[in-house]
Amino acid sequence: MMDIGVSTFVWVSPFSTVSFDVLHKVKDIGYDVVEVAVEDRELIDWAVLKKTCRDLGLRITVSGAFGMDRDISSERPEIRANGLSYIIDCLELASEVESPVFGGPLYSAVGKTRLVSEAQKQQERQWCLEHLHQAARRAEALGVTLALEPLNRFETDMINTVDQAISLVDEVGSDRLKILLDTFHSNIEEKDIPASIRKLGDRLVHVQANENDRGTPGTGHLDWIGIRDALQAIGYAGSLVIETFGAPSKELARAASIWRPLAGSADELAEEGFAFLKTVFCIST
């Protein structure tokens, strides 16, 4: 059974304790899961968040925000260390709020796009692997799964495709490092999204179910029936989370190239997106 979720990014960036009214909206619409984007952990009262969600009957998943100072493949060792520290902090927060996953582009910074030499690519990959090994060990101890997300070519030059993600994850070789598929990115980079889902198989641990333009699911050209059938074929039982950006910060807008409203309002996108996913995926809530 797949749960339907929605990211706090739909309404606010950065998410904080003063934004907890969003949680009531999420529940009132009918969602099972709220995905909490951690831009600044200090802005969130995690104990109150956990209690509020428990009282509302909402489950929590945790996602990351990988700015340039949180890049485990950076040339600068202090930035690599900060990136690893951030991932481990988020794993511990995920464990605290009983999130089964912590997801995002763990390997690099969003918006880091360059054409570099093969030698530099390999060096950055080695730095990335070293830190992913360490993060995976902490994930194993906590019982939380890292969910590594390929991004499109306009947001990263490192991991764009499912094949690239599989190669990196398999090289680490931890049961607690798997893959997050965001259908917005897949629409740009994959030849066939349902085929890529089948290829992932049990490596797929989290899905961000986004339309081709990051607008309301069901209003674009994605093959949602094919996506549904592929997820059912691999026995996927995780969440389907809508992640788009209603009021992005300047840094987030620049990284994700969000220059215009993606729906009439955040509430409209969340309500209509939920209704569409519920209908297509035949999920009772």
Backbone torsions as a table, in degrees:
resi	resn	phi	psi	omega
1	MET	NA	127.9	179.6
2	MET	-96.6	132.0	174.8
3	ASP	-89.2	153.1	175.8
4	ILE	-105.5	131.7	179.9
5	GLY	-131.2	172.1	178.6
6	VAL	-145.2	143.2	-178.3
7	SER	-84.4	146.4	173.2
8	THR	-61.3	-22.8	177.5
9	PHE	-58.1	-25.5	-179.3
10	VAL	-59.3	-32.8	-175.9
11	TRP	-107.8	-36.5	-166.9
12	VAL	-151.3	148.7	173.7
13	SER	-149.8	121.9	-3.3
14	PRO	-81.9	152.7	176.4
15	PHE	-74.0	140.2	-177.5
16	SER	-150.4	174.9	179.5
17	THR	-58.3	-35.1	-179.4
18	VAL	-70.7	-8.8	179.2
19	SER	-97.9	10.3	-172.8
20	PHE	-66.3	-12.3	173.5
21	ASP	-59.8	-26.0	177.5
22	VAL	-58.3	-35.4	-177.7
23	LEU	-61.2	-38.0	178.6
24	HIS	-68.5	-37.8	175.5
25	LYS	-60.7	-45.7	-178.7
26	VAL	-57.1	-46.3	-179.6
27	LYS	-66.9	-44.4	-176.8
28	ASP	-62.1	-34.5	178.8
29	ILE	-68.1	-34.1	178.1
30	GLY	124.5	2.5	-178.0
31	TYR	-64.8	152.5	175.4
32	ASP	-91.3	-29.0	-168.0
33	VAL	-133.8	139.7	167.7
34	VAL	-113.3	130.2	178.0
35	GLU	-98.2	116.1	-176.2
36	VAL	-92.8	116.7	178.1
37	ALA	-87.1	122.6	-174.9
38	VAL	-97.4	91.3	172.8
39	GLU	-84.7	-41.8	177.5
40	ASP	-143.4	107.2	-175.4
41	ARG	-61.1	-28.0	-176.7
42	GLU	-71.5	-15.9	179.9
43	LEU	-80.3	-10.3	-172.6
44	ILE	-114.5	128.7	171.7
45	ASP	-84.9	100.0	-170.0
46	TRP	-69.3	-34.0	178.2
47	ALA	-66.0	-42.0	178.8
48	VAL	-68.5	-38.6	177.2
49	LEU	-59.0	-47.9	-178.5
50	LYS	-62.0	-44.8	-179.1
51	LYS	-66.0	-42.9	-179.2
52	THR	-61.4	-46.2	-180.0
53	CYS	-65.7	-39.4	177.8
54	ARG	-61.9	-44.5	179.4
55	ASP	-62.8	-34.3	-179.3
56	LEU	-82.9	-13.7	-176.0
57	GLY	78.9	27.7	177.3
58	LEU	-101.7	137.1	169.8
59	ARG	-90.0	159.4	-175.0
60	ILE	-118.8	136.1	162.1
61	THR	-120.3	156.8	-174.9
62	VAL	-120.3	132.0	177.0
63	SER	-124.5	159.4	-175.4
64	GLY	-103.3	161.9	174.4
65	ALA	-126.4	107.1	-169.3
66	PHE	-103.8	87.3	174.0
67	GLY	-78.1	179.8	-174.3
68	MET	-64.3	-18.1	179.8
69	ASP	-92.8	7.8	-179.6
70	ARG	-128.2	53.4	-170.1
71	ASP	-119.4	105.0	-176.7
72	ILE	-76.5	-1.5	174.3
73	SER	-111.7	14.4	-179.6
74	SER	-66.1	152.6	174.0
75	GLU	-68.4	-21.0	-175.9
76	ARG	-94.5	120.6	-175.7
77	PRO	-60.5	-33.1	-179.0
78	GLU	-68.7	-31.4	176.9
79	ILE	-74.0	-40.1	175.7
80	ARG	-58.9	-43.5	-179.8
81	ALA	-64.6	-39.7	179.4
82	ASN	-66.7	-38.5	177.5
83	GLY	-62.2	-44.2	179.0
84	LEU	-65.0	-42.3	178.6
85	SER	-59.5	-41.4	178.7
86	TYR	-63.9	-44.8	179.8
87	ILE	-61.4	-44.6	-178.9
88	ILE	-66.9	-40.8	175.4
89	ASP	-56.4	-45.3	-177.9
90	CYS	-68.5	-34.7	174.4
91	LEU	-61.8	-41.7	-179.8
92	GLU	-68.4	-38.2	175.2
93	LEU	-64.7	-42.0	178.3
94	ALA	-59.4	-43.0	178.3
95	SER	-62.5	-41.0	-177.9
96	GLU	-62.6	-39.1	-177.3
97	VAL	-98.8	10.4	175.8
98	GLU	64.3	35.2	171.6
99	SER	-80.4	130.6	-179.8
100	PRO	-72.2	-19.5	-175.1
101	VAL	-135.7	157.2	162.2
102	PHE	-127.6	117.6	-171.0
103	GLY	-123.0	158.9	176.4
104	GLY	151.5	-177.3	177.3
105	PRO	-78.8	76.2	-171.7
106	LEU	-59.0	-24.8	-165.9
107	TYR	-83.7	-18.5	-172.7
108	SER	-162.4	-177.3	177.5
109	ALA	-91.9	141.0	175.5
110	VAL	-68.6	133.0	-178.6
111	GLY	92.8	1.2	178.0
112	LYS	-88.4	98.3	-175.5
113	THR	-132.4	115.7	-179.0
114	ARG	-149.6	157.5	169.0
115	LEU	-98.2	112.4	-175.5
116	VAL	-121.1	166.4	-179.5
117	SER	-68.5	160.3	177.7
118	GLU	-61.5	-37.0	179.6
119	ALA	-63.0	-44.1	179.1
120	GLN	-66.7	-39.5	176.7
121	LYS	-56.3	-46.6	-178.0
122	GLN	-66.3	-38.2	178.3
123	GLN	-64.3	-44.6	179.6
124	GLU	-63.9	-37.3	177.4
125	ARG	-63.9	-40.6	179.4
126	GLN	-64.6	-43.2	175.7
127	TRP	-59.1	-43.5	179.1
128	CYS	-60.1	-48.8	-178.9
129	LEU	-60.5	-43.2	179.6
130	GLU	-56.2	-44.4	-176.3
131	HIS	-78.0	-32.4	175.4
132	LEU	-65.7	-36.9	175.6
133	HIS	-58.5	-45.1	-179.6
134	GLN	-66.1	-43.2	179.2
135	ALA	-63.4	-40.2	-179.4
136	ALA	-64.3	-37.3	177.6
137	ARG	-61.8	-41.2	178.6
138	ARG	-68.0	-39.2	177.8
139	ALA	-61.0	-41.0	178.4
140	GLU	-61.5	-41.9	-179.3
141	ALA	-66.5	-33.9	-176.5
142	LEU	-89.2	-17.0	-177.0
143	GLY	75.9	25.6	176.9
144	VAL	-112.0	142.8	-179.6
145	THR	-99.1	126.9	171.9
146	LEU	-73.8	132.0	-179.0
147	ALA	-118.5	105.2	-173.7
148	LEU	-87.8	126.6	-170.9
149	GLU	-109.8	117.9	169.2
150	PRO	-66.0	140.4	175.4
151	LEU	-115.4	160.6	179.5
152	ASN	-71.9	165.5	-173.1
153	ARG	-61.7	-19.6	-179.7
154	PHE	-85.4	-8.6	-178.7
155	GLU	-115.8	-19.0	174.6
156	THR	-156.2	152.3	174.3
157	ASP	-104.0	7.8	-171.1
158	MET	-101.6	-58.0	-177.8
159	ILE	-127.6	102.2	-178.9
160	ASN	-104.9	-29.3	-170.7
161	THR	-118.4	162.2	174.0
162	VAL	-58.7	-41.2	179.7
163	ASP	-60.5	-42.7	178.6
164	GLN	-65.4	-39.9	179.2
165	ALA	-64.9	-43.5	178.5
166	ILE	-59.8	-43.6	-179.6
167	SER	-59.4	-45.3	-177.9
168	LEU	-68.9	-46.5	-178.6
169	VAL	-63.9	-43.4	-179.6
170	ASP	-66.0	-31.6	178.7
171	GLU	-67.1	-35.6	176.2
172	VAL	-70.0	-43.8	172.1
173	GLY	71.4	38.7	177.2
174	SER	-112.8	139.4	176.0
175	ASP	-66.8	-13.4	-179.0
176	ARG	-103.6	14.7	171.3
177	LEU	-125.1	110.2	-179.0
178	LYS	-130.1	-156.6	-169.5
179	ILE	-127.9	140.5	172.9
180	LEU	-105.6	130.6	177.1
181	LEU	-109.6	121.5	174.4
182	ASP	-105.8	117.2	-173.2
183	THR	-67.4	-21.7	174.2
184	PHE	-63.2	-49.6	179.3
185	HIS	-66.9	-40.5	-179.3
186	SER	-61.4	-34.4	179.3
187	ASN	-60.4	-29.9	179.3
188	ILE	-84.6	-38.7	-166.5
189	GLU	-105.1	-22.1	-175.9
190	GLU	-98.7	142.5	174.9
191	LYS	-68.6	-35.3	-172.0
192	ASP	-150.5	104.0	-174.7
193	ILE	-63.6	-46.9	177.3
194	PRO	-57.9	-38.4	178.4
195	ALA	-65.3	-37.8	179.6
196	SER	-67.1	-34.9	176.5
197	ILE	-64.4	-44.4	178.7
198	ARG	-62.8	-37.2	178.6
199	LYS	-64.2	-38.2	-179.4
200	LEU	-65.1	-39.7	-179.7
201	GLY	53.9	-131.1	-175.5
202	ASP	-77.8	1.4	171.3
203	ARG	-73.7	-20.1	-177.0
204	LEU	-81.0	118.5	-174.9
205	VAL	-118.8	-12.2	-177.4
206	HIS	-157.8	143.4	179.4
207	VAL	-129.0	129.1	168.7
208	GLN	-101.6	110.0	-170.5
209	ALA	-92.4	86.2	-174.1
210	ASN	-115.6	146.6	179.2
211	GLU	-71.6	166.8	-175.0
212	ASN	-60.6	-25.4	179.0
213	ASP	-108.2	11.3	-174.5
214	ARG	68.2	8.6	175.2
215	GLY	-81.3	-158.4	-175.7
216	THR	-65.8	125.4	175.4
217	PRO	-53.9	133.3	-179.6
218	GLY	99.8	-8.5	-178.7
219	THR	-102.3	1.2	-177.6
220	GLY	-117.6	-147.5	-173.0
221	HIS	-114.5	11.8	179.5
222	LEU	-65.7	148.9	178.5
223	ASP	-85.4	78.1	-174.7
224	TRP	-67.0	-34.1	178.4
225	ILE	-65.9	-43.2	176.7
226	GLY	-62.6	-40.0	177.8
227	ILE	-63.5	-45.6	178.4
228	ARG	-58.8	-47.2	-176.9
229	ASP	-64.1	-38.2	179.0
230	ALA	-66.9	-42.0	178.3
231	LEU	-62.9	-41.4	177.5
232	GLN	-65.8	-36.5	-178.5
233	ALA	-63.9	-34.2	-179.8
234	ILE	-91.6	0.9	179.3
235	GLY	72.4	29.8	-179.3
236	TYR	-63.5	129.2	-177.7
237	ALA	-128.7	19.6	178.7
238	GLY	-88.6	-157.2	-177.4
239	SER	-97.0	156.3	168.2
240	LEU	-113.5	111.5	-173.6
241	VAL	-115.0	128.1	172.7
242	ILE	-80.3	122.1	177.0
243	GLU	-127.1	104.6	171.3
244	THR	-140.7	-176.7	-165.7
245	PHE	-127.2	104.7	-178.7
246	GLY	-81.8	-36.7	-178.5
247	ALA	-142.3	67.8	-174.3
248	PRO	-68.7	147.1	170.4
249	SER	-66.0	165.9	-179.7
250	LYS	-59.6	-40.7	-179.3
251	GLU	-65.7	-43.5	-180.0
252	LEU	-66.7	-42.4	178.6
253	ALA	-58.8	-41.7	-179.4
254	ARG	-67.8	-43.8	-177.3
255	ALA	-66.0	-40.3	-175.6
256	ALA	-100.0	2.6	179.0
257	SER	54.7	53.5	177.3
258	ILE	-102.3	103.9	-173.6
259	TRP	-114.1	-4.6	-175.8
260	ARG	-149.5	158.5	176.2
261	PRO	-61.8	142.1	-176.6
262	LEU	-100.7	-4.8	176.8
263	ALA	-161.1	174.2	179.3
264	GLY	-60.1	-36.8	176.6
265	SER	-162.1	164.7	177.4
266	ALA	-63.2	-41.6	-179.9
267	ASP	-61.9	-42.7	179.9
268	GLU	-61.8	-46.1	180.0
269	LEU	-60.9	-44.9	-177.8
270	ALA	-65.4	-41.5	-178.1
271	GLU	-69.5	-49.0	-177.1
272	GLU	-71.1	-36.0	177.6
273	GLY	-64.6	-40.8	177.4
274	PHE	-62.4	-47.4	-178.5
275	ALA	-60.1	-40.4	-179.5
276	PHE	-66.6	-50.1	-178.0
277	LEU	-63.1	-39.3	178.7
278	LYS	-61.1	-41.3	-179.6
279	THR	-66.9	-48.1	-175.9
280	VAL	-67.8	-41.7	-174.5
281	PHE	-93.2	3.9	173.0
282	CYS	52.3	47.6	-176.5
283	ILE	-103.5	127.2	174.3
284	SER	-92.0	134.7	-178.9
285	THR	-121.7	NA	NA
